[in-house]
Amino acid sequence: MQRLISPILTRRPTLLAGPRSARRYDAVVSLRAYREARQLRESAERILAVSARHMLPGA
């Protein structure tokens, strides 16, 4: 669901801001999205590691 919404949100300010600042805005948005995705992946890996540790008998 998030993947469907985000392109709409990233495109809308380009219409208001104009072509010059649009590129900079896209760069900021993509960097922020990349950073958030990395944080989500790291937290998911941490949760999986902890849950796997709890599931293993005698761990």
N, CA, C and O atoms as a GROMACS GRO file, in nm:
protein
  236
    1MET      N    1   0.083  -0.121   0.000
    1MET     CA    2   0.000   0.000   0.000
    1MET      C    3   0.086   0.126   0.000
    1MET      O    4   0.060   0.221  -0.074
    2GLN      N    5   0.189   0.126   0.083
    2GLN     CA    6   0.279   0.241   0.091
    2GLN      C    7   0.346   0.268  -0.044
    2GLN      O    8   0.365   0.383  -0.083
    3ARG      N    9   0.379   0.161  -0.115
    3ARG     CA   10   0.448   0.176  -0.242
    3ARG      C   11   0.358   0.242  -0.348
    3ARG      O   12   0.406   0.310  -0.437
    4LEU      N   13   0.227   0.219  -0.335
    4LEU     CA   14   0.134   0.279  -0.430
    4LEU      C   15   0.113   0.427  -0.402
    4LEU      O   16   0.097   0.507  -0.495
    5ILE      N   17   0.113   0.464  -0.274
    5ILE     CA   18   0.084   0.602  -0.236
    5ILE      C   19   0.204   0.694  -0.260
    5ILE      O   20   0.187   0.807  -0.306
    6SER      N   21   0.324   0.645  -0.229
    6SER     CA   22   0.442   0.732  -0.230
    6SER      C   23   0.471   0.799  -0.366
    6SER      O   24   0.508   0.916  -0.366
    7PRO      N   25   0.455   0.732  -0.481
    7PRO     CA   26   0.482   0.804  -0.607
    7PRO      C   27   0.389   0.924  -0.628
    7PRO      O   28   0.429   1.025  -0.684
    8ILE      N   29   0.265   0.910  -0.582
    8ILE     CA   30   0.169   1.021  -0.595
    8ILE      C   31   0.215   1.138  -0.510
    8ILE      O   32   0.212   1.253  -0.555
    9LEU      N   33   0.259   1.110  -0.388
    9LEU     CA   34   0.303   1.216  -0.299
    9LEU      C   35   0.431   1.282  -0.349
    9LEU      O   36   0.447   1.404  -0.334
   10THR      N   37   0.522   1.206  -0.407
   10THR     CA   38   0.648   1.263  -0.454
   10THR      C   39   0.627   1.347  -0.580
   10THR      O   40   0.702   1.443  -0.603
   11ARG      N   41   0.527   1.313  -0.660
   11ARG     CA   42   0.508   1.386  -0.786
   11ARG      C   43   0.435   1.519  -0.766
   11ARG      O   44   0.460   1.615  -0.839
   12ARG      N   45   0.347   1.527  -0.668
   12ARG     CA   46   0.261   1.645  -0.655
   12ARG      C   47   0.339   1.776  -0.633
   12ARG      O   48   0.308   1.875  -0.699
   13PRO      N   49   0.439   1.781  -0.543
   13PRO     CA   50   0.509   1.909  -0.522
   13PRO      C   51   0.588   1.956  -0.644
   13PRO      O   52   0.618   2.075  -0.654
   14THR      N   53   0.620   1.867  -0.736
   14THR     CA   54   0.693   1.908  -0.856
   14THR      C   55   0.607   2.001  -0.942
   14THR      O   56   0.659   2.088  -1.011
   15LEU      N   57   0.476   1.982  -0.937
   15LEU     CA   58   0.386   2.068  -1.013
   15LEU      C   59   0.382   2.208  -0.952
   15LEU      O   60   0.373   2.307  -1.025
   16LEU      N   61   0.389   2.216  -0.821
   16LEU     CA   62   0.380   2.344  -0.752
   16LEU      C   63   0.514   2.418  -0.756
   16LEU      O   64   0.518   2.540  -0.771
   17ALA      N   65   0.624   2.342  -0.742
   17ALA     CA   66   0.754   2.406  -0.721
   17ALA      C   67   0.821   2.446  -0.852
   17ALA      O   68   0.899   2.542  -0.853
   18GLY      N   69   0.793   2.376  -0.960
   18GLY     CA   70   0.859   2.407  -1.085
   18GLY      C   71   0.975   2.311  -1.110
   18GLY      O   72   1.016   2.240  -1.019
   19PRO      N   73   1.028   2.309  -1.234
   19PRO     CA   74   1.124   2.206  -1.276
   19PRO      C   75   1.258   2.213  -1.204
   19PRO      O   76   1.324   2.111  -1.186
   20ARG      N   77   1.300   2.333  -1.163
   20ARG     CA   78   1.435   2.344  -1.108
   20ARG      C   79   1.443   2.284  -0.967
   20ARG      O   80   1.534   2.206  -0.937
   21SER      N   81   1.347   2.321  -0.881
   21SER     CA   82   1.349   2.271  -0.744
   21SER      C   83   1.290   2.129  -0.737
   21SER      O   84   1.307   2.060  -0.637
   22ALA      N   85   1.222   2.088  -0.844
   22ALA     CA   86   1.162   1.955  -0.846
   22ALA      C   87   1.270   1.847  -0.836
   22ALA      O   88   1.253   1.748  -0.765
   23ARG      N   89   1.381   1.868  -0.907
   23ARG     CA   90   1.488   1.770  -0.906
   23ARG      C   91   1.547   1.755  -0.766
   23ARG      O   92   1.574   1.645  -0.720
   24ARG      N   93   1.567   1.870  -0.701
   24ARG     CA   94   1.624   1.868  -0.566
   24ARG      C   95   1.527   1.799  -0.471
   24ARG      O   96   1.570   1.721  -0.386
   25TYR      N   97   1.397   1.827  -0.485
   25TYR     CA   98   1.296   1.765  -0.399
   25TYR      C   99   1.295   1.614  -0.418
   25TYR      O  100   1.288   1.538  -0.321
   26ASP      N  101   1.302   1.570  -0.544
   26ASP     CA  102   1.306   1.426  -0.573
   26ASP      C  103   1.427   1.361  -0.506
   26ASP      O  104   1.416   1.251  -0.452
   27ALA      N  105   1.542   1.429  -0.511
   27ALA     CA  106   1.662   1.375  -0.450
   27ALA      C  107   1.644   1.361  -0.299
   27ALA      O  108   1.683   1.260  -0.240
   28VAL      N  109   1.585   1.463  -0.238
   28VAL     CA  110   1.563   1.459  -0.093
   28VAL      C  111   1.467   1.347  -0.057
   28VAL      O  112   1.489   1.272   0.038
   29VAL      N  113   1.359   1.336  -0.134
   29VAL     CA  114   1.258   1.233  -0.106
   29VAL      C  115   1.316   1.093  -0.121
   29VAL      O  116   1.293   1.006  -0.038
   30SER      N  117   1.393   1.072  -0.229
   30SER     CA  118   1.448   0.938  -0.252
   30SER      C  119   1.551   0.903  -0.145
   30SER      O  120   1.558   0.788  -0.101
   31LEU      N  121   1.629   1.001  -0.102
   31LEU     CA  122   1.727   0.976   0.004
   31LEU      C  123   1.657   0.940   0.134
   31LEU      O  124   1.697   0.846   0.204
   32ARG      N  125   1.551   1.014   0.165
   32ARG     CA  126   1.476   0.986   0.287
   32ARG      C  127   1.410   0.848   0.280
   32ARG      O  128   1.410   0.775   0.379
   33ALA      N  129   1.356   0.814   0.164
   33ALA     CA  130   1.292   0.684   0.147
   33ALA      C  131   1.394   0.572   0.161
   33ALA      O  132   1.367   0.469   0.223
   34TYR      N  133   1.514   0.592   0.103
   34TYR     CA  134   1.620   0.492   0.113
   34TYR      C  135   1.660   0.472   0.258
   34TYR      O  136   1.679   0.360   0.304
   35ARG      N  137   1.674   0.584   0.332
   35ARG     CA  138   1.715   0.576   0.472
   35ARG      C  139   1.610   0.503   0.555
   35ARG      O  140   1.643   0.420   0.639
   36GLU      N  141   1.480   0.535   0.530
   36GLU     CA  142   1.372   0.471   0.604
   36GLU      C  143   1.367   0.322   0.572
   36GLU      O  144   1.346   0.240   0.662
   37ALA      N  145   1.385   0.286   0.445
   37ALA     CA  146   1.382   0.145   0.407
   37ALA      C  147   1.494   0.069   0.476
   37ALA      O  148   1.474  -0.044   0.522
   38ARG      N  149   1.613   0.130   0.483
   38ARG     CA  150   1.726   0.065   0.549
   38ARG      C  151   1.699   0.046   0.698
   38ARG      O  152   1.730  -0.059   0.754
   39GLN      N  153   1.641   0.147   0.761
   39GLN     CA  154   1.609   0.136   0.904
   39GLN      C  155   1.505   0.028   0.927
   39GLN      O  156   1.515  -0.048   1.024
   40LEU      N  157   1.404   0.020   0.840
   40LEU     CA  158   1.301  -0.082   0.854
   40LEU      C  159   1.360  -0.221   0.839
   40LEU      O  160   1.326  -0.313   0.914
   41ARG      N  161   1.451  -0.236   0.740
   41ARG     CA  162   1.512  -0.367   0.717
   41ARG      C  163   1.598  -0.408   0.837
   41ARG      O  164   1.595  -0.523   0.879
   42GLU      N  165   1.673  -0.313   0.892
   42GLU     CA  166   1.758  -0.344   1.006
   42GLU      C  167   1.675  -0.382   1.128
   42GLU      O  168   1.708  -0.477   1.199
   43SER      N  169   1.567  -0.309   1.153
   43SER     CA  170   1.483  -0.340   1.269
   43SER      C  171   1.414  -0.474   1.250
   43SER      O  172   1.397  -0.549   1.346
   44ALA      N  173   1.373  -0.504   1.126
   44ALA     CA  174   1.310  -0.634   1.099
   44ALA      C  175   1.408  -0.747   1.123
   44ALA      O  176   1.372  -0.850   1.180
   45GLU      N  177   1.533  -0.729   1.079
   45GLU     CA  178   1.635  -0.832   1.102
   45GLU      C  179   1.660  -0.852   1.251
   45GLU      O  180   1.677  -0.964   1.297
   46ARG      N  181   1.662  -0.741   1.326
   46ARG     CA  182   1.683  -0.750   1.469
   46ARG      C  183   1.570  -0.826   1.536
   46ARG      O  184   1.594  -0.911   1.622
   47ILE      N  185   1.446  -0.796   1.496
   47ILE     CA  186   1.329  -0.865   1.553
   47ILE      C  187   1.334  -1.013   1.520
   47ILE      O  188   1.307  -1.097   1.605
   48LEU      N  189   1.368  -1.046   1.394
   48LEU     CA  190   1.377  -1.186   1.354
   48LEU      C  191   1.484  -1.259   1.432
   48LEU      O  192   1.465  -1.374   1.472
   49ALA      N  193   1.598  -1.193   1.454
   49ALA     CA  194   1.707  -1.257   1.528
   49ALA      C  195   1.663  -1.286   1.671
   49ALA      O  196   1.691  -1.393   1.723
   50VAL      N  197   1.596  -1.190   1.734
   50VAL     CA  198   1.551  -1.208   1.872
   50VAL      C  199   1.446  -1.318   1.879
   50VAL      O  200   1.452  -1.403   1.968
   51SER      N  201   1.350  -1.318   1.786
   51SER     CA  202   1.244  -1.419   1.790
   51SER      C  203   1.302  -1.558   1.762
   51SER      O  204   1.258  -1.657   1.820
   52ALA      N  205   1.401  -1.566   1.672
   52ALA     CA  206   1.463  -1.695   1.643
   52ALA      C  207   1.536  -1.747   1.766
   52ALA      O  208   1.535  -1.867   1.795
   53ARG      N  209   1.600  -1.655   1.839
   53ARG     CA  210   1.671  -1.693   1.960
   53ARG      C  211   1.573  -1.749   2.063
   53ARG      O  212   1.605  -1.845   2.134
   54HIS      N  213   1.455  -1.690   2.072
   54HIS     CA  214   1.356  -1.736   2.170
   54HIS      C  215   1.293  -1.868   2.127
   54HIS      O  216   1.256  -1.949   2.212
   55MET      N  217   1.280  -1.889   1.997
   55MET     CA  218   1.214  -2.011   1.949
   55MET      C  219   1.304  -2.134   1.964
   55MET      O  220   1.254  -2.244   1.985
   56LEU      N  221   1.435  -2.113   1.954
   56LEU     CA  222   1.525  -2.228   1.964
   56LEU      C  223   1.526  -2.282   2.107
   56LEU      O  224   1.539  -2.205   2.202
   57PRO      N  225   1.511  -2.414   2.122
   57PRO     CA  226   1.514  -2.471   2.257
   57PRO      C  227   1.655  -2.466   2.316
   57PRO      O  228   1.753  -2.498   2.248
   58GLY      N  229   1.664  -2.427   2.442
   58GLY     CA  230   1.792  -2.423   2.510
   58GLY      C  231   1.882  -2.310   2.467
   58GLY      O  232   2.003  -2.316   2.485
   59ALA      N  233   1.823  -2.206   2.409
   59ALA     CA  234   1.906  -2.093   2.366
   59ALA      C  235   1.915  -1.989   2.477
   59ALA      O  236   1.980  -1.886   2.460
   0.00000   0.00000   0.00000
